[in-house]
Amino acid sequence: MYREANTFFEAVRVGERHAVLLESVVAECVYVLTKFYTVPRAEAVAQLQAILRYRGIRNADADQLVEALGLYAERNVDLVDAILSVKAAAAHAEVFSFDRDLHRKLKRHVPPAPGGGCTTGA
């Protein structure tokens, strides 16, 4: 199975084959690599960012996922929060959250929203 996967991803790397990596798959890869295999966060991120840059990757959101992985590695936020922040910024939208620590780490803080929540915007 390893050989087949290696052959497939090499073909994707050079653009001979095409693939789409859903954000849920990227998140699962991060979880398995860092929690199960105890791969350091920075190493797991570097490898996944490299894969997302393969010539055969056809994700419309590949650049956003690369950026989100960078935030996850550099600012110690959950990957899902990083993805949400990057996608909201790309859509010129705000994120409403009660997680004040999230806004501090992502440095996109907007004054607290009504009811004690926070918004994070573009």
ChimeraX commands (.cxc) that place a marker at each C-alpha (Angstrom):
marker #1 position 0.00,0.00,0.00 radius 0.5
marker #1 position 2.87,2.38,0.81 radius 0.5
marker #1 position 4.35,1.85,-2.64 radius 0.5
marker #1 position 1.03,2.64,-4.34 radius 0.5
marker #1 position 0.56,5.79,-2.25 radius 0.5
marker #1 position 4.13,6.88,-2.90 radius 0.5
marker #1 position 3.71,6.35,-6.66 radius 0.5
marker #1 position 0.43,8.27,-6.65 radius 0.5
marker #1 position 1.76,11.25,-4.70 radius 0.5
marker #1 position 4.91,11.42,-6.82 radius 0.5
marker #1 position 2.68,11.64,-9.90 radius 0.5
marker #1 position 0.67,14.40,-8.18 radius 0.5
marker #1 position 3.89,16.20,-7.23 radius 0.5
marker #1 position 4.99,16.47,-10.84 radius 0.5
marker #1 position 1.49,17.12,-12.20 radius 0.5
marker #1 position 0.94,13.80,-13.98 radius 0.5
marker #1 position -2.03,13.03,-11.71 radius 0.5
marker #1 position -4.48,15.37,-10.01 radius 0.5
marker #1 position -5.88,15.36,-6.49 radius 0.5
marker #1 position -7.99,17.49,-4.17 radius 0.5
marker #1 position -7.25,17.51,-0.44 radius 0.5
marker #1 position -10.31,18.53,1.52 radius 0.5
marker #1 position -9.72,20.68,4.58 radius 0.5
marker #1 position -11.16,17.86,6.70 radius 0.5
marker #1 position -8.49,15.52,5.33 radius 0.5
marker #1 position -5.76,18.07,6.04 radius 0.5
marker #1 position -7.09,18.45,9.60 radius 0.5
marker #1 position -7.17,14.68,10.07 radius 0.5
marker #1 position -3.60,14.40,8.76 radius 0.5
marker #1 position -2.45,17.03,11.26 radius 0.5
marker #1 position -4.20,15.21,14.09 radius 0.5
marker #1 position -2.80,11.78,13.20 radius 0.5
marker #1 position 0.72,13.07,12.58 radius 0.5
marker #1 position 0.97,15.19,15.72 radius 0.5
marker #1 position -1.06,13.14,18.21 radius 0.5
marker #1 position -0.65,9.53,17.10 radius 0.5
marker #1 position 2.83,9.63,15.55 radius 0.5
marker #1 position 4.04,12.57,17.71 radius 0.5
marker #1 position 5.53,14.37,14.71 radius 0.5
marker #1 position 6.48,17.91,15.80 radius 0.5
marker #1 position 3.89,20.47,14.74 radius 0.5
marker #1 position 6.31,22.44,12.56 radius 0.5
marker #1 position 7.45,19.31,10.72 radius 0.5
marker #1 position 3.89,18.09,10.08 radius 0.5
marker #1 position 2.92,21.54,8.81 radius 0.5
marker #1 position 5.95,21.80,6.52 radius 0.5
marker #1 position 5.18,18.43,4.94 radius 0.5
marker #1 position 1.49,19.20,4.42 radius 0.5
marker #1 position 2.24,22.65,3.03 radius 0.5
marker #1 position 4.65,21.02,0.57 radius 0.5
marker #1 position 1.98,18.55,-0.55 radius 0.5
marker #1 position -0.55,21.35,-1.02 radius 0.5
marker #1 position 1.96,23.00,-3.37 radius 0.5
marker #1 position 2.32,19.93,-5.60 radius 0.5
marker #1 position 1.65,20.71,-9.27 radius 0.5
marker #1 position -1.24,18.24,-9.43 radius 0.5
marker #1 position -3.16,19.56,-6.42 radius 0.5
marker #1 position -6.40,21.07,-7.71 radius 0.5
marker #1 position -7.75,22.69,-4.55 radius 0.5
marker #1 position -9.22,26.12,-5.15 radius 0.5
marker #1 position -8.38,26.77,-1.48 radius 0.5
marker #1 position -4.82,25.37,-1.46 radius 0.5
marker #1 position -3.24,28.77,-0.70 radius 0.5
marker #1 position -5.73,29.32,2.13 radius 0.5
marker #1 position -4.92,25.91,3.62 radius 0.5
marker #1 position -1.19,26.63,3.39 radius 0.5
marker #1 position -1.76,29.95,5.18 radius 0.5
marker #1 position -3.96,28.32,7.82 radius 0.5
marker #1 position -1.34,25.65,8.46 radius 0.5
marker #1 position 1.18,28.45,8.94 radius 0.5
marker #1 position -1.04,30.15,11.52 radius 0.5
marker #1 position -1.54,26.81,13.27 radius 0.5
marker #1 position 2.22,26.30,13.50 radius 0.5
marker #1 position 3.26,29.85,14.34 radius 0.5
marker #1 position 0.52,31.10,16.64 radius 0.5
marker #1 position -0.48,27.97,18.55 radius 0.5
marker #1 position -4.15,28.03,17.54 radius 0.5
marker #1 position -6.36,25.10,16.64 radius 0.5
marker #1 position -6.17,24.24,12.96 radius 0.5
marker #1 position -9.93,24.59,12.53 radius 0.5
marker #1 position -9.79,28.10,14.03 radius 0.5
marker #1 position -6.92,28.99,11.70 radius 0.5
marker #1 position -8.84,27.70,8.66 radius 0.5
marker #1 position -11.94,29.62,9.74 radius 0.5
marker #1 position -9.96,32.84,10.18 radius 0.5
marker #1 position -8.22,32.56,6.80 radius 0.5
marker #1 position -11.41,31.72,4.92 radius 0.5
marker #1 position -13.31,34.54,6.64 radius 0.5
marker #1 position -10.57,37.02,5.71 radius 0.5
marker #1 position -10.65,35.84,2.09 radius 0.5
marker #1 position -14.41,36.36,2.03 radius 0.5
marker #1 position -14.12,39.78,3.74 radius 0.5
marker #1 position -16.28,38.37,6.52 radius 0.5
marker #1 position -16.11,38.31,10.29 radius 0.5
marker #1 position -15.91,35.39,12.67 radius 0.5
marker #1 position -18.08,35.63,15.76 radius 0.5
marker #1 position -16.54,33.78,18.69 radius 0.5
marker #1 position -16.56,33.79,22.47 radius 0.5
marker #1 position -12.91,32.67,22.38 radius 0.5
marker #1 position -11.07,35.89,23.23 radius 0.5
marker #1 position -7.74,34.05,23.20 radius 0.5
marker #1 position -8.33,33.16,19.55 radius 0.5
marker #1 position -8.54,36.83,18.58 radius 0.5
marker #1 position -5.40,37.69,20.52 radius 0.5
marker #1 position -3.43,34.91,18.85 radius 0.5
marker #1 position -4.67,35.73,15.36 radius 0.5
marker #1 position -4.21,39.49,15.82 radius 0.5
marker #1 position -7.41,40.34,14.00 radius 0.5
marker #1 position -9.25,41.58,17.08 radius 0.5
marker #1 position -12.29,43.75,16.75 radius 0.5
marker #1 position -13.96,45.16,19.89 radius 0.5
marker #1 position -16.23,42.68,21.69 radius 0.5
marker #1 position -19.52,41.97,20.01 radius 0.5
marker #1 position -22.85,42.32,21.83 radius 0.5
marker #1 position -23.33,39.68,24.50 radius 0.5
marker #1 position -19.62,39.34,25.28 radius 0.5
marker #1 position -18.56,37.63,22.06 radius 0.5
marker #1 position -15.73,38.74,19.83 radius 0.5
marker #1 position -15.58,39.20,16.12 radius 0.5
marker #1 position -12.58,38.54,13.98 radius 0.5
marker #1 position -12.71,40.16,10.59 radius 0.5
marker #1 position -10.80,40.85,7.47 radius 0.5
marker link #1:1,2 radius 0.2
marker link #1:2,3 radius 0.2
marker link #1:3,4 radius 0.2
marker link #1:4,5 radius 0.2
marker link #1:5,6 radius 0.2
marker link #1:6,7 radius 0.2
marker link #1:7,8 radius 0.2
marker link #1:8,9 radius 0.2
marker link #1:9,10 radius 0.2
marker link #1:10,11 radius 0.2
marker link #1:11,12 radius 0.2
marker link #1:12,13 radius 0.2
marker link #1:13,14 radius 0.2
marker link #1:14,15 radius 0.2
marker link #1:15,16 radius 0.2
marker link #1:16,17 radius 0.2
marker link #1:17,18 radius 0.2
marker link #1:18,19 radius 0.2
marker link #1:19,20 radius 0.2
marker link #1:20,21 radius 0.2
marker link #1:21,22 radius 0.2
marker link #1:22,23 radius 0.2
marker link #1:23,24 radius 0.2
marker link #1:24,25 radius 0.2
marker link #1:25,26 radius 0.2
marker link #1:26,27 radius 0.2
marker link #1:27,28 radius 0.2
marker link #1:28,29 radius 0.2
marker link #1:29,30 radius 0.2
marker link #1:30,31 radius 0.2
marker link #1:31,32 radius 0.2
marker link #1:32,33 radius 0.2
marker link #1:33,34 radius 0.2
marker link #1:34,35 radius 0.2
marker link #1:35,36 radius 0.2
marker link #1:36,37 radius 0.2
marker link #1:37,38 radius 0.2
marker link #1:38,39 radius 0.2
marker link #1:39,40 radius 0.2
marker link #1:40,41 radius 0.2
marker link #1:41,42 radius 0.2
marker link #1:42,43 radius 0.2
marker link #1:43,44 radius 0.2
marker link #1:44,45 radius 0.2
marker link #1:45,46 radius 0.2
marker link #1:46,47 radius 0.2
marker link #1:47,48 radius 0.2
marker link #1:48,49 radius 0.2
marker link #1:49,50 radius 0.2
marker link #1:50,51 radius 0.2
marker link #1:51,52 radius 0.2
marker link #1:52,53 radius 0.2
marker link #1:53,54 radius 0.2
marker link #1:54,55 radius 0.2
marker link #1:55,56 radius 0.2
marker link #1:56,57 radius 0.2
marker link #1:57,58 radius 0.2
marker link #1:58,59 radius 0.2
marker link #1:59,60 radius 0.2
marker link #1:60,61 radius 0.2
marker link #1:61,62 radius 0.2
marker link #1:62,63 radius 0.2
marker link #1:63,64 radius 0.2
marker link #1:64,65 radius 0.2
marker link #1:65,66 radius 0.2
marker link #1:66,67 radius 0.2
marker link #1:67,68 radius 0.2
marker link #1:68,69 radius 0.2
marker link #1:69,70 radius 0.2
marker link #1:70,71 radius 0.2
marker link #1:71,72 radius 0.2
marker link #1:72,73 radius 0.2
marker link #1:73,74 radius 0.2
marker link #1:74,75 radius 0.2
marker link #1:75,76 radius 0.2
marker link #1:76,77 radius 0.2
marker link #1:77,78 radius 0.2
marker link #1:78,79 radius 0.2
marker link #1:79,80 radius 0.2
marker link #1:80,81 radius 0.2
marker link #1:81,82 radius 0.2
marker link #1:82,83 radius 0.2
marker link #1:83,84 radius 0.2
marker link #1:84,85 radius 0.2
marker link #1:85,86 radius 0.2
marker link #1:86,87 radius 0.2
marker link #1:87,88 radius 0.2
marker link #1:88,89 radius 0.2
marker link #1:89,90 radius 0.2
marker link #1:90,91 radius 0.2
marker link #1:91,92 radius 0.2
marker link #1:92,93 radius 0.2
marker link #1:93,94 radius 0.2
marker link #1:94,95 radius 0.2
marker link #1:95,96 radius 0.2
marker link #1:96,97 radius 0.2
marker link #1:97,98 radius 0.2
marker link #1:98,99 radius 0.2
marker link #1:99,100 radius 0.2
marker link #1:100,101 radius 0.2
marker link #1:101,102 radius 0.2
marker link #1:102,103 radius 0.2
marker link #1:103,104 radius 0.2
marker link #1:104,105 radius 0.2
marker link #1:105,106 radius 0.2
marker link #1:106,107 radius 0.2
marker link #1:107,108 radius 0.2
marker link #1:108,109 radius 0.2
marker link #1:109,110 radius 0.2
marker link #1:110,111 radius 0.2
marker link #1:111,112 radius 0.2
marker link #1:112,113 radius 0.2
marker link #1:113,114 radius 0.2
marker link #1:114,115 radius 0.2
marker link #1:115,116 radius 0.2
marker link #1:116,117 radius 0.2
marker link #1:117,118 radius 0.2
marker link #1:118,119 radius 0.2
marker link #1:119,120 radius 0.2
marker link #1:120,121 radius 0.2
marker link #1:121,122 radius 0.2
view
